Amino acid sequence: MTTKPQATTSSGHLTAASSGSHTHAFVSDLDRQHIFKAAGQWRFSGVQLQSSDPHQNFYGLSVVLPASLEENGKEHLYTFPDQATGFVLSPSPTGTGISVYQIVGGKITVAVQNDEMKATFHLSSIFNKEHIDVASGALHLQGISYPKANAGSFKGTFDGSPFNPYEDFVAATAGIISHESPVFPDTWEVFGSRPIDTFPSSTQIVSIQMTKNLTEHDYEISPKSTEVFVNCSARPAYGSYSAVRGRLHFDSLPATGHARGTLKCSFLVSGSSEFQFEGQFDVRQPFYIV
């Protein structure tokens, strides 16, 4: 008996025209568009990369449809945000990172049958004082697929850290991020993150940053380093910490698209107090999420 491989994308198209804080003709990348069902609700999403940096520079759209949507091929009309919800993603006006605009108005006409979705929509979204209006939205996608939020593994153990009882670290999401800046050196970031059940709820992150011109496979971590940095955090509950000593080894460098290696380091809490982390990472693809 053979198992059919899970599709990595849904075939078809997802397009829209945006205006307001961003004027853009959105055409989802063919390998980054999805229809799927989660928690009893149909959803669709799409991403359009604008550069090689999937974290800092892309447009995206993600919509959650009502649980009452019948899979009978008939058209159903829903309003945002009372019945359908979602958000629009756009490069930040500051040029750093992605802004997430919450959908606050609009309508969508959608039909679903046999893992095929057709829809037309228009909507408005806001982020702080900015807004994006989306018109002429059109979707015709077929085949269930899921956005890839986890691009590898990153795990390890903290010892004597402020994170107790969350010292056994297994990332729920891992990835490679390309950071490009007109001011600072271009860097690769290899990271792992996971939510932890604290009050207030927090995200625990271990992050390795290195300048892109580096080609060696072994590095000493120290306060004097200007090219390799390691940080960990669990905000807002526990704060953020920088590594002050340790060793970083790469079997495969992030520039290859596959970062694999080991990390052993110490973080400074305050004064002379330190805690340790030892772990390994195996991250194969650039990271994006929608």
N, C-alpha and C positions, 0 to 999 in steps of 0.2 A: 504494500500500500504506500503510495507516495502522497506527500503533503504539498498542496499548492502554495507556492511562496506568497507572502503577503505583499500586496501592491504598495509601492512607495509613493505613488502620486495618483490622482484621479484625472482621467483624460477629458479633454474638452477645453473650455475657456472661461475666464472670469475677468471682466473688464469694467471700467468705470471712469468717470471724469470728475476730478476734484477741483474746487476753487475755494477762495478765502485765504487763510494763512499760507496755504500751498496750492498752486495751480499745477496740476499734473494729470497726464493721461495714463491711468493705471492699467497695465496688462500683466496679469499674474504669470510668473515664470512657470513653464509647463511642468517642471519637476518640483514645484513648491505650491501646488494647489490641491485642496482636499475636501471631500465630503465624508462625513462619518457620524456615527451615533454614539453618544456618551451620556450616561446618567438618564437614559430614556428620552433624550432630545437630539434631533438632527442639528448638525452644525456644518458650516463651511468656512474655509479660510484660504487665503492666498498671499504670497509674498513676491515682490519684485525687487531684486537686488539692484543697486545702483553702482556698486564697485565690488572689489574683492573683499571688502570688509563687511561680513554679514551681521555684525553687531551694531555698527555705527551708521550704516547707510542703506536703508531699504524702506520701501513702502509696503504696507500690509493692510489686510482687512480680515476681520474675524466676526462671525455672527452666530448666535445661538437662537434656534427657532423653538416655538412652543411645543410642549410635550403632546399637545392635542393634534398636531399635524398628522393627518391621515396619509398613509402610503398607497393612495388609490389613483394617482396620476391626475387628479383634479386640482385646479388652481385654488389656492387659499390666500386670502388677503390679511396681512397682519400689520400692526403699527409698532413703531419704536417709540419709547422703550417699554411701553405697557405690556406688549405681547412678545416681541422679539427684542433681543439685547445684543450688544457687541461693542466693538471698538475699531477705530481707524489708527494705523501706525504710520508715522511720517518722520523723516529726519528732523532733528531738533533745529530750530532757527539759529541756535548758537553754534551749530556745526559739530556738536559733541553729543553722541547718543541718539536715542529714539524717543519721540514724544508719543504718548498714548492718549488718543482723543476718545472720550466716551460718547457713544451714540445717544443723542437726546431727543431725536425726532425723525420722522420719515415713515415710509411705507414700503412693504415688500410683498410681491405676489409670487408664490412659490408652489411648485408641484413636485411630488416625489413618488417614484414607483420603480421597483426592481433595481434598487441601488443607483438610480439615475435622478438627478435634480435639475430642474429648470427654474429660473427666477429672474425677475426684473425688480429694480429697487431704486429708491432715492432716499437720502438721509442727511442729517446734520449732526455734527459732533463738536465737542468742546474740550479744550485743555487749558486750564487757567483762563486767561483772557483771550486766548486764540480760538479760532473755529475753522473747521473744514466742512464744506458742503459737498456731497457726492451726488452726482446726477448721472443719468443714462447707465445705471448699473445693470449688467447683464451676466447671467451665469448659465452655463449648460455643462455639467460635469457628470461623469459616469464612472462607477467603480469606487468601492470603499477604500480609503487610505487615511493615514494618520500623520499629522505634523510630527516631525522628528525633533523632539525636545532634548533627547539624551544622545550624545554623540560619543559615548565611551564610558570608562569607569575611572573613578578617583576615590581611593579609600586609604585609611590608615588609623592610627591610634594616638590620641593626646595623652600625656601623662602629667598630672599635677596642674592641670589647666583650670581657668575659671569656668569652663564649660560643663564641669561635672553636674549631672550624670550623663552628659552627652559627649563622652570622650571617644567612643568607638564611631569613627566617621566613615560613612558610606554615602557617597554623593547620589542624590536623586537625579541631578543634571550635571553633565560635564561637557566641556567644550574648549575650542581654541578660538581666541578673539584676536583680530588684527587691529591694533591701535595706530592711527596715523594722525600726526599733529604738525602744524607749521611752526610750533614753538619747541616741542620736546622731541627727543629721538623716537622714531617709529619702533614699536615694541610688539612682541607676541605675548599673549597672556594664555596660560593653561590653567583652568579652574575646575573646581568641583563645588557644588552647593546642594544644600538640602534644607527643608523646613524643619524646625524643631518646636515642640509643643511647650512653649514657655509663656509667661505672662509678663510683658506683652509678647505675642507670637513673633518669632525671629527666624532669620535665614542664616544658617551657618555656612561659611565659605572658606575654602583654602585656595589661595591664588598665587601663581608663579608668574613673574613678569621678567622678560629679558629683551634687550635691544636686538633688532633684526640683523645686525651685522655680525652677530656671534655665530661661530661654527664649531667650537669645541664641544665635547660631550660631558665634561666634568667641570664643576664650578664650586668655589668656596663662597659661602654666604657670610658676609660680615657687614658692620656698619659703614665700612670704607668703600664698599662696592658701589659703583655707579652704573652698572650694566645688568645686574641680576638682583631681583628683590623677591621676597616671599612674605605674604601677609595672610592672616587669618582673622575671622570676625564672626560674630553672631549678634547682629544688630536687630532691634535696639537693646535687647536684654543684657548682653555681655560686653559690648564694645568691640574695638579693633586693635590688633597687635601686629608688630613687625618682627621678623626674624633677625636675630643678632649674630648667630653663628650656625654653622652646619654645612652639609654637603648636598649638592644636587647633581644627579647623573642622568643623562639622556641616552637611552638605546637608540632613539629616533627623535630628531629635532622637530619642533613645531612647523618649521618652514616647509617640511615635506608633506604637511597635511596629516601627519600621524605622529603625535607626541607620546612617547612612551619612556618611562624611567622611574627613578626612585628619589625620594626626598627624606632627609633626616636633619632636623634643625631645632633650634631653641628660640623661644619668643620671650621678649622682655615684658613683664607686667608693670612693675614700678620699682624704682630704685635698682636693687640687685636681684630681685625675685624673677625667676625664669620658669618656663614650662616647656615640655618637649612635644614634638610630633615626628612620627615615623610612618611613611606610607609609600604607595606606588600609584602610578597613573598610566592609563592606556587610552588615549583619546584620538580618534581616527578622522574626524571631520570638523570643518568649521561649524560654529554654533549659530543657529538662529531659532527664534521661537515666535509663534503667532497664535 
